[in-house]
């Protein structure tokens, strides 16, 4: 359980309950924290972080877009992440890295030059008792009235805490409709993504997904798009009208937490096969990669020990 976990906070490993920040801190009051969520897998060779380099690259990109000064370079973050993993008895789970302004600040602009850092490593099944195994049950999705933030208002590719109010509203709306995940449209009415999930549509054997520009540059999305051509699955990134959902042979979502999750229902429309053949191939291929059984993708795994 959480009480047994240790967290990394600014260079020290501290007990879970001691990892605190003041209620009047800038990031708590203004939503200025930025973060990455990574997956930890255990293979025959030991524990490995999935696509650590891509996550750190996105963290730097987020900081750049928001004019923030990170406290460490890639080597420093890697060492801190590995320290935290070693300090916790977690074989498979999540790593959450947060950079934030911990100072007390009443103004919009933070006074703190470099950000603080905290890292948590958790086993979602043991610690939160709420995660189902990916792909066990097809998800239901619903189109939402909540629209995705326009990229000219705030950088939508930034993985910042404040951006996720948008996703929270879509998830609330989905729950009210009896669905698992709400899918947002952009301000012009095209498909974007879920609250924390990228969406993929299979039609006539081709894999479609919304183009970048109004969606998060998801590491899971990136991985699907890089894996699919290796499996000889044609991929298309473009602006997609929501009507394509009714024409789909298969739909699935991807995320760090859910990996590849098939969709069985869109609003009142039930998909006949979920997961379909394309979704199954991708799910099986990812499981092999996570276990380091596909040498073509060994470079996606960063070993702790």
DAUR-V412465 format. One record per pair of residues at least 12 apart in sequence whose C-alpha atoms are under 10 Angstrom apart, sorted by the first residue. I is the first residue (numbers start at 0). J is the second residue. D is the distance in Angstrom with one decimal. If there is no record, write none. Layout:
((I/J/D) (I/J/D))
This chain:
((0/121/8.6) (0/122/8.4) (0/123/9.4) (0/124/9.6) (0/125/6.2) (0/126/4.5) (0/127/7.8) (0/128/9.4) (1/14/9.3) (1/15/6.6) (1/16/8.5) (1/119/9.9) (1/120/9.6) (1/121/7.6) (1/122/9.0) (1/123/10.0) (1/125/8.8) (1/126/5.7) (1/127/8.3) (2/14/7.5) (2/15/5.9) (2/16/6.9) (2/126/9.0) (3/15/7.2) (3/16/9.5) (3/87/8.1) (3/88/9.0) (3/126/9.5) (4/16/8.9) (4/83/9.4) (4/84/10.0) (4/86/8.0) (4/87/6.0) (4/88/8.2) (4/89/9.2) (4/119/8.1) (4/120/7.6) (4/121/7.6) (4/122/9.9) (4/126/9.3) (5/17/9.1) (5/18/8.6) (5/83/7.2) (5/84/9.2) (5/85/9.9) (5/86/6.6) (5/87/6.4) (5/88/9.8) (5/118/9.1) (5/119/7.4) (5/120/8.0) (5/121/9.6) (6/18/6.7) (6/80/9.8) (6/82/9.6) (6/83/6.4) (6/84/9.3) (6/86/8.4) (6/87/8.7) (6/117/6.9) (6/118/5.7) (6/119/5.1) (6/120/7.4) (6/121/9.8) (7/79/7.1) (7/80/8.1) (7/82/8.0) (7/83/6.0) (7/84/9.6) (7/86/9.3) (7/96/9.2) (7/116/7.7) (7/117/5.2) (7/118/5.0) (7/119/6.8) (7/120/9.3) (8/79/9.3) (8/83/9.8) (8/97/9.7) (8/115/7.7) (8/116/5.8) (8/117/4.4) (8/118/6.8) (8/119/9.2) (9/70/9.0) (9/79/9.2) (9/98/9.8) (9/114/9.4) (9/115/6.1) (9/116/5.3) (9/117/6.5) (9/118/9.1) (10/75/9.8) (10/79/7.5) (10/82/9.8) (10/115/9.6) (10/116/8.2) (10/117/8.7) (11/79/9.2) (11/82/9.7) (11/83/9.5) (11/117/9.3) (12/79/9.4) (12/82/8.4) (12/83/7.3) (12/86/8.0) (12/117/9.4) (12/118/9.3) (13/83/9.9) (13/86/10.0) (15/119/8.6) (18/117/8.1) (18/118/9.7) (18/119/9.6) (19/101/9.3) (19/117/9.7) (20/99/9.8) (20/100/9.3) (20/101/6.1) (20/102/8.4) (20/103/9.2) (21/101/7.0) (21/102/7.6) (21/103/6.9) (22/101/9.2) (22/102/9.8) (22/103/8.0) (23/101/8.6) (23/102/7.9) (23/103/5.2) (23/104/6.5) (23/105/7.5) (24/99/9.1) (24/100/6.7) (24/101/5.1) (24/102/5.0) (24/103/4.1) (24/104/5.8) (24/105/8.3) (24/109/9.4) (25/99/8.1) (25/100/5.6) (25/101/6.4) (25/102/6.2) (25/103/6.0) (25/104/5.1) (25/105/7.3) (25/106/8.1) (25/107/8.0) (25/108/8.4) (25/109/6.5) (25/110/9.0) (25/111/9.2) (26/98/9.2) (26/99/5.8) (26/100/5.2) (26/101/6.6) (26/102/8.4) (26/103/9.1) (26/104/8.9) (26/109/8.8) (26/114/10.0) (26/160/8.6) (26/161/9.2) (27/99/8.7) (27/100/8.4) (27/101/8.1) (27/102/9.8) (27/103/9.4) (27/104/9.8) (27/160/9.4) (27/161/9.9) (28/103/9.3) (28/104/8.4) (28/105/8.4) (28/106/9.7) (28/107/9.3) (29/100/9.7) (29/104/9.3) (29/105/9.4) (29/106/9.1) (29/107/7.2) (29/108/9.3) (29/109/9.5) (29/160/9.2) (29/161/7.6) (30/99/9.0) (30/100/9.6) (30/159/7.6) (30/160/5.4) (30/161/4.6) (30/162/8.4) (30/163/9.5) (30/164/9.6) (31/65/9.1) (31/67/9.6) (31/98/8.9) (31/99/6.6) (31/100/7.2) (31/101/10.0) (31/107/9.8) (31/108/9.9) (31/109/9.0) (31/159/6.7) (31/160/6.4) (31/161/6.6) (31/162/9.6) (32/62/9.9) (32/97/6.6) (32/98/5.8) (32/99/4.4) (32/100/6.9) (32/101/9.2) (32/114/9.0) (32/115/9.5) (32/116/9.8) (32/158/8.9) (32/159/5.9) (32/160/5.5) (32/161/7.7) (33/58/7.6) (33/59/10.0) (33/61/7.3) (33/62/7.6) (33/65/9.4) (33/67/9.5) (33/96/8.4) (33/97/5.8) (33/98/5.4) (33/99/6.5) (33/100/9.7) (33/114/9.7) (33/116/9.9) (33/157/8.0) (33/158/5.8) (33/159/4.3) (33/160/5.9) (33/161/8.7) (33/162/9.7) (34/54/9.4) (34/55/9.8) (34/57/9.4) (34/58/6.9) (34/61/8.8) (34/62/9.7) (34/95/7.1) (34/96/5.4) (34/97/4.3) (34/98/6.2) (34/99/8.5) (34/116/9.6) (34/117/9.6) (34/118/9.6) (34/157/9.2) (34/158/6.1) (34/159/6.4) (34/160/7.4) (35/51/9.8) (35/54/6.4) (35/55/7.9) (35/57/8.1) (35/58/6.7) (35/61/10.0) (35/94/8.0) (35/95/5.8) (35/96/5.3) (35/97/6.7) (35/98/9.1) (35/118/9.7) (35/158/7.1) (35/159/9.0) (35/255/9.9) (36/51/9.9) (36/54/8.0) (36/93/6.7) (36/94/5.6) (36/95/4.5) (36/96/6.5) (36/97/8.8) (36/118/9.8) (36/119/9.6) (36/120/9.8) (36/158/9.8) (36/218/9.9) (36/254/9.9) (36/255/7.1) (36/256/8.5) (37/49/6.6) (37/50/7.9) (37/51/7.2) (37/53/10.0) (37/54/7.3) (37/55/9.9) (37/92/8.5) (37/93/5.7) (37/94/5.0) (37/95/6.4) (37/96/8.2) (37/120/9.4) (37/218/9.3) (37/255/6.5) (37/256/8.5) (38/50/8.5) (38/51/8.9) (38/91/7.6) (38/92/5.9) (38/93/4.8) (38/94/6.2) (38/95/8.9) (38/120/9.5) (38/121/10.0) (38/255/6.4) (38/256/7.5) (38/258/9.5) (38/289/9.4) (39/51/9.8) (39/84/8.8) (39/89/8.4) (39/90/7.2) (39/91/5.2) (39/92/5.1) (39/93/5.8) (39/94/6.9) (39/120/8.6) (39/121/9.3) (39/122/9.3) (39/289/9.0) (39/300/9.3) (39/301/9.4) (39/302/9.6) (39/303/9.6) (40/89/9.3) (40/90/6.5) (40/91/4.8) (40/92/6.9) (40/93/9.0) (40/289/6.4) (40/290/7.3) (40/291/9.5) (40/300/8.8) (40/301/9.9) (40/302/9.4) (41/89/9.2) (41/90/5.6) (41/91/6.0) (41/92/9.3) (41/289/8.1) (41/290/7.0) (41/291/9.2) (41/302/9.3) (41/303/10.0) (42/90/9.3) (42/91/9.6) (42/288/9.7) (42/289/7.5) (42/290/4.9) (42/291/6.4) (42/292/8.8) (42/300/9.8) (42/302/9.4) (43/290/7.4) (43/291/8.0) (43/292/9.4) (44/290/9.0) (44/291/8.4) (44/302/8.1) (44/303/9.9) (44/304/8.7) (45/90/8.7) (45/290/9.7) (45/302/6.9) (45/303/7.4) (45/304/6.6) (46/81/9.9) (46/84/8.8) (46/85/9.6) (46/89/9.1) (46/90/6.6) (46/91/7.9) (46/290/9.8) (46/300/9.1) (46/301/8.3) (46/302/5.8) (46/303/5.7) (46/304/6.9) (47/81/9.5) (47/84/9.8) (47/90/9.2) (47/91/9.1) (47/289/8.6) (47/290/9.2) (47/291/9.3) (47/299/9.2) (47/300/5.6) (47/301/5.0) (47/302/4.1) (47/303/5.7) (47/304/8.2) (48/77/10.0) (48/80/9.3) (48/81/9.0) (48/84/9.6) (48/91/9.6) (48/92/9.7) (48/93/9.2) (48/94/8.5) (48/289/9.3) (48/299/8.2) (48/300/5.7) (48/301/5.0) (48/302/6.4) (48/303/7.4) (49/218/9.7) (49/219/10.0) (49/255/9.3) (49/288/9.4) (49/289/7.5) (49/297/9.8) (49/298/9.2) (49/299/5.8) (49/300/4.9) (49/301/6.5) (49/302/9.0) (50/218/7.9) (50/219/9.4) (50/222/9.0) (50/297/9.9) (50/298/8.0) (50/299/4.8) (50/300/5.9) (50/301/7.0) (51/73/9.6) (51/76/9.9) (51/77/8.0) (51/80/9.7) (51/218/9.8) (51/299/7.7) (51/300/7.5) (51/301/6.5) (51/302/9.8) (52/73/8.1) (52/77/8.9) (52/298/9.8) (52/299/8.3) (52/300/9.4) (52/301/8.4) (53/217/9.7) (53/218/6.9) (53/221/9.5) (53/299/8.9) (54/96/9.8) (54/217/9.2) (54/218/7.1) (55/72/9.1) (55/73/6.6) (55/74/9.9) (55/76/8.0) (55/77/8.6) (55/96/9.7) (56/73/8.4) (57/156/8.9) (57/157/8.1) (57/158/8.1) (57/216/8.1) (57/217/9.0) (57/218/8.6) (58/73/9.8) (58/96/9.3) (58/97/9.4) (58/98/9.1) (58/157/8.2) (58/158/7.5) (58/159/9.5) (59/72/9.0) (59/73/9.0) (59/157/9.7) (60/156/8.7) (60/157/7.4) (60/158/9.2) (61/154/8.5) (61/155/9.7) (61/156/7.4) (61/157/4.6) (61/158/6.2) (61/159/7.5) (62/98/9.2) (62/114/10.0) (62/157/7.9) (62/158/9.1) (62/159/9.1) (63/157/9.2) (64/153/9.4) (64/154/7.0) (64/155/9.9) (64/156/8.8) (64/157/7.0) (65/153/9.0) (65/154/8.0) (65/157/7.8) (65/159/9.0) (67/98/9.6) (67/99/9.5) (67/100/9.9) (67/109/10.0) (67/111/10.0) (67/112/8.3) (67/113/7.6) (67/114/7.6) (68/98/9.6) (68/111/9.5) (68/112/6.8) (68/113/5.1) (68/114/6.4) (68/115/9.9) (69/98/7.4) (69/99/9.2) (69/112/9.1) (69/113/5.9) (69/114/5.7) (69/115/8.2) (69/116/8.7) (70/98/8.3) (70/112/9.2) (70/113/5.4) (70/114/5.7) (70/115/6.9) (70/116/7.5) (71/113/9.2) (71/114/9.3) (71/115/9.8) (71/116/9.0) (76/96/8.9) (76/116/9.1) (76/118/9.5) (77/301/9.5) (77/303/9.4) (78/303/9.3) (79/96/9.6) (79/116/9.5) (79/117/9.2) (79/118/7.8) (80/94/7.8) (80/95/9.1) (80/96/8.0) (80/117/9.5) (80/118/6.8) (80/119/8.5) (80/120/8.6) (80/303/8.9) (81/120/10.0) (81/301/9.8) (81/302/8.9) (81/303/5.8) (81/304/8.4) (82/118/9.7) (82/303/8.8) (83/117/9.8) (83/118/7.0) (83/119/7.1) (83/120/6.8) (84/118/9.3) (84/119/8.4) (84/120/6.2) (84/121/9.1) (84/303/7.7) (84/304/9.8) (85/120/9.6) (85/303/7.9) (85/304/8.4) (86/120/9.1) (87/119/9.3) (87/120/7.0) (87/121/8.1) (87/122/9.7) (88/120/9.1) (88/121/8.9) (88/122/9.0) (89/120/7.3) (89/121/6.6) (89/122/6.0) (89/123/9.8) (89/125/9.6) (90/120/9.9) (90/121/9.3) (90/122/7.8) (91/120/9.5) (91/121/8.3) (91/122/6.3) (91/123/8.7) (91/124/9.6) (92/120/7.2) (92/121/5.7) (92/122/4.5) (92/123/6.1) (92/124/8.3) (92/125/9.6) (92/126/9.8) (92/256/8.7) (93/119/8.0) (93/120/5.7) (93/121/5.5) (93/122/6.5) (93/123/7.2) (93/255/8.5) (93/256/7.7) (94/118/7.0) (94/119/5.7) (94/120/4.5) (94/121/6.6) (94/122/9.1) (95/117/8.2) (95/118/5.6) (95/119/5.2) (95/120/6.5) (95/121/8.4) (96/116/7.3) (96/117/6.0) (96/118/4.5) (96/119/6.7) (96/120/8.9) (97/114/9.5) (97/115/8.2) (97/116/5.8) (97/117/5.4) (97/118/6.3) (97/119/8.7) (97/159/9.5) (97/160/9.5) (98/113/9.4) (98/114/5.8) (98/115/5.5) (98/116/4.6) (98/117/6.6) (98/118/8.9) (98/159/9.6) (99/111/9.7) (99/113/8.9) (99/114/5.3) (99/115/5.2) (99/116/6.4) (99/117/8.3) (99/159/9.9) (99/160/9.7) (100/112/8.8) (100/113/8.0) (100/114/5.3) (100/115/6.0) (100/116/8.8) (101/114/7.6) (101/115/6.4) (101/116/9.1) (102/114/9.3) (102/115/9.0) (123/256/9.2) (130/256/8.7) (130/257/8.9) (131/257/8.7) (132/256/9.7) (132/257/8.0) (132/258/9.7) (132/260/9.7) (133/256/8.2) (133/257/5.3) (133/258/6.5) (133/259/7.0) (133/260/6.1) (133/261/9.0) (133/282/9.1) (134/251/9.7) (134/257/7.8) (134/258/8.4) (134/259/6.9) (134/260/4.9) (134/261/6.3) (134/262/9.2) (134/273/9.5) (134/274/8.1) (134/278/9.8) (134/279/9.3) (134/282/8.1) (135/260/8.3) (135/261/9.0) (135/274/9.8) (136/260/8.3) (136/261/7.9) (136/262/8.7) (136/263/8.5) (136/273/8.9) (136/274/9.2) (137/179/9.7) (137/250/9.9) (137/251/8.8) (137/260/6.8) (137/261/5.1) (137/262/4.9) (137/263/5.0) (137/264/7.9) (137/270/9.9) (137/272/9.8) (137/273/6.4) (137/274/7.2) (138/178/7.9) (138/179/6.1) (138/180/7.6) (138/250/9.7) (138/251/8.5) (138/252/8.7) (138/260/7.1) (138/261/6.3) (138/262/4.5) (138/263/5.7) (138/264/6.8) (138/265/8.9) (138/273/9.1) (139/173/9.1) (139/177/8.3) (139/178/5.1) (139/179/5.3) (139/180/6.6) (139/181/8.8) (139/261/9.0) (139/262/5.8) (139/263/5.8) (139/264/4.6) (139/265/5.9) (139/266/7.4) (139/267/9.3) (139/268/9.6) (139/269/8.9) (139/270/10.0) (140/170/9.9) (140/173/7.2) (140/174/9.6) (140/176/9.2) (140/177/8.9) (140/178/5.3) (140/179/5.8) (140/180/4.8) (140/181/5.6) (140/182/6.7) (140/193/8.8) (140/250/9.9) (140/251/9.9) (140/252/9.7) (140/262/7.1) (140/263/8.3) (140/264/6.2) (140/265/5.0) (140/266/6.2) (140/267/9.4) (140/268/9.8) (141/169/9.3) (141/170/9.5) (141/172/8.6) (141/173/5.9) (141/174/9.1) (141/176/7.3) (141/177/8.5) (141/178/6.0) (141/179/7.9) (141/180/6.5) (141/181/5.0) (141/182/6.0) (141/183/8.8) (141/193/9.5) (141/264/8.3) (141/265/5.7) (141/266/4.8) (141/267/8.6) (141/268/9.9) (142/169/8.8) (142/172/9.1) (142/173/7.8) (142/176/9.6) (142/178/9.6) (142/180/8.8) (142/181/5.8) (142/182/4.9) (142/183/6.3) (142/184/7.7) (142/190/9.0) (142/193/9.3) (142/241/8.3) (142/244/9.9) (142/265/7.9) (142/266/7.1) (143/168/9.1) (143/169/6.2) (143/170/8.8) (143/171/9.7) (143/172/6.6) (143/173/7.0) (143/176/9.4) (143/180/9.4) (143/181/5.7) (143/182/5.8) (143/183/5.4) (143/184/7.4) (143/193/9.4) (143/266/10.0) (144/168/9.6) (144/169/7.9) (144/172/8.1) (144/173/9.9) (144/181/9.3) (144/182/9.1) (144/183/7.2) (144/184/7.8) (145/165/7.5) (145/166/8.6) (145/167/9.8) (145/168/6.8) (145/169/5.8) (145/170/9.5) (145/171/9.9) (145/172/7.9) (145/181/8.8) (145/182/8.7) (145/183/6.2) (145/184/7.6) (145/185/9.0) (145/186/9.6) (146/165/7.8) (146/166/9.3) (146/168/9.5) (146/169/8.2) (146/182/9.0) (146/183/5.4) (146/184/5.3) (146/185/5.4) (146/186/6.1) (146/187/9.2) (146/188/8.4) (146/189/9.8) (146/190/9.6) (146/191/8.9) (147/162/9.6) (147/165/6.8) (147/166/8.1) (147/169/9.1) (147/182/9.2) (147/183/5.7) (147/184/5.9) (147/185/4.9) (147/186/6.9) (147/187/9.9) (147/188/9.7) (147/189/9.8) (147/190/9.1) (147/191/7.1) (147/192/8.1) (147/193/9.2) (147/194/9.3) (147/213/7.4) (147/214/8.2) (148/162/8.0) (148/163/10.0) (148/165/7.2) (148/166/9.7) (148/183/9.5) (148/184/9.4) (148/185/7.1) (148/186/7.7) (148/213/7.7) (148/214/9.1) (149/185/7.0) (149/186/6.6) (149/187/9.4) (149/212/9.2) (149/213/6.9) (149/214/9.7) (150/185/9.5) (150/186/9.9) (150/212/7.0) (150/213/6.1) (150/214/8.8) (151/213/9.7) (154/212/9.3) (154/213/8.9) (154/214/9.7) (154/215/9.1) (155/211/9.8) (155/212/7.8) (155/213/6.3) (155/214/6.3) (155/215/6.0) (155/216/8.7) (156/211/8.7) (156/212/7.8) (156/213/7.7) (156/214/6.3) (156/215/4.3) (156/216/5.6) (156/217/8.4) (157/214/9.7) (157/215/7.1) (157/216/8.3) (158/215/7.5) (158/216/8.9) (158/217/9.3) (162/194/9.9) (163/194/7.2) (163/195/8.3) (164/194/8.9) (165/183/9.2) (165/193/9.7) (165/194/7.3) (166/180/9.7) (166/181/8.3) (166/182/9.1) (166/183/8.4) (166/192/9.1) (166/193/6.9) (166/194/3.7) (166/195/6.8) (166/196/9.5) (167/181/9.4) (167/193/9.7) (167/194/6.4) (167/195/9.1) (168/181/8.8) (168/183/9.9) (168/194/8.2) (169/181/5.1) (169/182/7.1) (169/183/6.9) (169/193/7.4) (169/194/6.3) (170/182/8.5) (170/183/9.8) (170/193/8.0) (170/194/6.3) (170/195/9.3) (171/194/9.9) (173/193/9.9) (173/266/9.5) (176/266/8.2) (177/266/8.9) (178/264/8.6) (178/265/8.5) (178/266/7.6) (178/267/9.9) (179/262/9.7) (179/264/9.8) (180/192/9.7) (180/193/6.4) (180/194/7.3) (180/195/9.0) (180/196/8.4) (180/252/9.5) (180/262/9.8) (180/265/9.8) (181/193/5.5) (181/194/6.8) (181/195/9.7) (181/196/9.5) (181/265/9.8) (181/266/9.7) (182/194/7.3) (182/195/9.8) (182/196/8.7) (182/197/9.2) (182/198/8.3) (182/241/9.6) (182/265/9.7) (183/241/9.7) (184/213/9.3) (184/239/9.6) (184/240/8.9) (184/241/7.9) (185/213/6.9) (185/214/9.0) (185/238/10.0) (186/213/9.4) (187/240/9.7) (188/238/9.8) (188/239/9.0) (188/240/7.1) (188/241/7.7) (189/209/8.3) (189/213/9.5) (189/237/9.9) (189/238/6.3) (189/239/5.5) (189/240/4.9) (189/241/6.3) (189/242/9.5) (190/208/8.7) (190/209/6.4) (190/210/9.3) (190/213/9.1) (190/214/9.4) (190/237/9.8) (190/238/7.1) (190/239/5.6) (190/240/6.0) (190/241/5.7) (190/242/9.4) (190/243/9.3) (190/244/9.5) (191/208/8.6) (191/209/5.9) (191/210/8.2) (191/211/8.9) (191/212/9.3) (191/213/6.4) (191/214/5.8) (191/215/9.0) (191/238/8.4) (191/239/8.3) (191/240/9.7) (191/241/9.4) (192/208/9.2) (192/209/7.9) (192/213/8.8) (192/214/6.6) (192/215/8.3) (192/252/8.8) (192/253/9.9) (193/214/9.5) (193/252/8.4) (193/253/9.7) (193/254/9.8) (195/215/8.9) (195/217/9.1) (195/252/9.5) (195/253/8.7) (195/254/6.7) (195/255/8.7) (195/256/9.0) (195/257/9.6) (196/214/9.9) (196/215/9.2) (196/217/8.4) (196/219/8.7) (196/220/8.7) (196/251/9.6) (196/252/5.9) (196/253/5.5) (196/254/5.1) (196/255/8.4) (196/256/9.1) (196/257/8.3) (196/258/9.2) (196/259/9.6) (196/260/9.6) (197/209/8.5) (197/214/8.2) (197/215/8.2) (197/216/9.3) (197/217/7.3) (197/218/9.8) (197/219/7.9) (197/220/6.2) (197/221/9.8) (197/251/8.5) (197/252/5.5) (197/253/5.2) (197/254/6.6) (197/259/9.6) (198/220/8.3) (198/250/7.4) (198/251/6.1) (198/252/4.6) (198/253/6.6) (198/254/9.3) (198/259/9.8) (198/260/9.8) (198/261/10.0) (198/262/9.6) (199/220/8.8) (199/223/9.3) (199/224/10.0) (199/234/9.7) (199/235/9.9) (199/236/9.7) (199/244/9.7) (199/247/9.7) (199/249/8.4) (199/250/5.7) (199/251/5.4) (199/252/6.1) (199/253/7.9) (199/259/9.7) (199/261/9.5) (199/262/9.8) (199/278/9.5) (200/234/9.9) (200/235/9.8) (200/239/9.8) (200/243/7.9) (200/244/7.2) (200/246/9.2) (200/247/6.1) (200/248/7.6) (200/249/5.9) (200/250/4.6) (200/251/6.7) (200/252/8.9) (200/262/9.8) (200/278/9.7) (201/232/9.9) (201/233/9.8) (201/234/9.2) (201/243/9.6) (201/244/9.3) (201/246/9.1) (201/247/5.8) (201/248/5.6) (201/249/4.9) (201/250/6.1) (201/251/8.4) (201/275/8.9) (201/276/9.8) (201/277/7.5) (201/278/8.5) (202/243/8.6) (202/244/9.4) (202/246/7.2) (202/247/5.2) (202/248/5.3) (202/249/7.0) (202/250/8.9) (203/246/9.7) (203/247/8.3) (203/248/7.1) (203/249/9.5) (204/232/7.3) (204/233/7.5) (204/234/9.3) (204/248/8.3) (204/249/9.2) (204/276/9.2) (204/277/7.4) (205/227/10.0) (205/231/10.0) (205/232/6.5) (205/233/5.1) (205/234/5.9) (205/235/7.4) (205/248/9.8) (205/277/9.0) (206/223/9.9) (206/224/9.0) (206/227/8.4) (206/232/7.0) (206/233/6.0) (206/234/4.6) (206/235/6.1) (206/236/8.6) (206/247/9.9) (206/249/9.2) (206/250/9.2) (206/277/8.5) (206/278/9.8) (207/224/9.7) (207/233/8.6) (207/234/5.9) (207/235/4.8) (207/236/6.0) (207/237/7.5) (207/238/9.4) (207/239/8.3) (207/243/9.5) (207/247/9.7) (207/250/9.5) (208/220/8.8) (208/224/9.1) (208/234/7.9) (208/235/6.5) (208/236/5.2) (208/237/6.6) (208/238/8.0) (208/239/7.5) (209/235/8.5) (209/236/5.6) (209/237/5.2) (209/238/5.3) (209/239/5.9) (209/240/9.3) (210/235/8.5) (210/236/4.7) (210/237/4.5) (210/238/5.7) (210/239/8.2) (211/236/7.9) (211/237/8.2) (211/238/8.8) (212/238/9.6) (213/238/9.5) (217/253/8.9) (217/254/7.7) (217/255/8.8) (218/253/9.4) (218/254/8.0) (218/255/7.8) (219/252/9.5) (219/253/5.9) (219/254/5.4) (219/255/6.1) (219/256/9.5) (219/257/9.6) (219/258/7.1) (219/259/8.5) (220/252/8.9) (220/253/6.4) (220/254/7.4) (220/255/9.4) (220/258/9.6) (220/259/9.6) (221/253/9.9) (222/253/9.4) (222/285/9.2) (222/299/9.3) (223/253/8.0) (223/258/9.7) (223/259/8.7) (223/281/7.7) (223/282/9.8) (223/285/8.8) (224/236/9.1) (226/281/7.9) (226/284/8.3) (226/285/8.5) (226/295/9.9) (226/296/9.0) (227/277/9.3) (227/280/9.2) (227/281/7.3) (227/284/9.5) (229/295/9.4) (230/277/9.6) (230/280/8.1) (230/281/8.2) (230/284/8.6) (232/277/8.0) (232/280/9.7) (232/281/9.6) (244/265/7.4) (244/266/9.9) (244/268/9.2) (244/270/9.9) (245/265/7.9) (245/266/9.8) (245/268/7.4) (245/269/9.5) (245/270/9.0) (246/270/10.0) (247/270/8.3) (248/270/7.4) (248/271/8.2) (248/272/8.0) (248/273/9.3) (248/275/7.7) (248/276/9.7) (248/277/9.6) (249/261/7.8) (249/262/7.5) (249/263/8.4) (249/270/7.2) (249/271/8.7) (249/272/7.3) (249/273/7.0) (249/274/7.2) (249/275/5.8) (249/276/8.4) (249/277/7.8) (249/278/7.4) (250/262/5.3) (250/263/7.7) (250/264/9.0) (250/265/9.0) (250/270/8.4) (250/272/9.8) (250/273/8.1) (250/274/8.2) (250/275/8.3) (250/277/9.5) (250/278/7.9) (251/263/8.6) (251/273/8.8) (251/274/8.0) (251/275/9.2) (251/277/9.7) (251/278/6.8) (252/278/9.6) (258/282/8.1) (258/285/8.3) (258/286/9.4) (259/274/10.0) (259/278/7.6) (259/279/9.1) (259/281/7.5) (259/282/5.9) (259/283/9.6) (259/285/8.3) (259/286/9.8) (260/273/9.5) (260/274/8.1) (260/278/8.2) (260/279/9.6) (260/282/8.1) (261/273/5.9) (261/274/5.1) (261/275/7.9) (261/278/6.7) (261/279/8.6) (261/282/9.2) (262/274/7.2) (262/275/9.5) (262/278/9.7) (263/275/9.7) (288/300/8.4))
